[in-house]
């Protein structure tokens, strides 16, 4: 059971490669121009307001200017622009006898800006964690079914524009239930992690390895035609075979579908790949039964 050890580090965890975002996934937004525009408008308003108690409008104006900033530097510059305009306006009006509490104004505005930046960073970190949780399998760490479907939609749109083909491979671990029943679910989870890691190592950077559910895995391989899909299926089978060495009851069945020849939607491609997987499974069991009859 040496092959059923858990992965020693996250380096073996598949799915950590940065993939182009699929439709439906959160996309980064360039907010620096918006932050600069808000800061400029707020600074002009404060400057035109001039001295007097109105100068305290610089504090909410600074917060409004910092809110769209995506980075500490961007938000800090927005706060500095507004406070600088307010202090400059107050200094110009100070000749009229009004002396604003410059230090207090700068301190309150800067503190509020720092708090806002910290809160935004924490929210963004929590959002990233939640996104990773929603799109990854908790047992193996690779992409889950939802992530695979998003990726499939993205690749369908991309390959339709370029009139190219890609392959979808489905893998089922035959004998996995018997392994769970004999050695327990912890051993089964170890095997799933080892299979995920083996597929991850065998695939290219642009390929997506996902756990479809239970003991089923999928590999989505962009820019792969029918000839390339045969080599891909062989690599997948070899990766599963290497992991299951010593586990005679465990083997992998593979089914492949090609876009657009076998379907133009994720559901169509998965249906075809699943049907071919079942055909391979039937052939394996029929061949095994024939071998046992001949031996008898």
Buried (B, 14 or more C-beta within 10 A) or exposed (E): EEBBEEBEEEEBBBBBEEBEEBEEBEEEEEBBEBBBEBBBBBBEBBBEBBBEEBBBBBBEBBBBBBBBBBBBEBBBBBBBBBBBBBBEBBEEBEEEEEEBEBEEBBEBBBEBBBEBBEEBEEEEEEEEEEEEEEBBBEBBBBBBBBBBBBBBBBBBEBBEEEEBBBBBBBBBBBBBEEBBEEBEEEBBBBBBBBBBBBBBEBBEEBBBBBBBEEBBBBBBBBBBEEEBBEEBBEBBBEBBEBBBEEBEEBBBBBBBBBBBEBBEEBEBBBBBBBBBBBEBBEEBEEEEEEEEEEEE
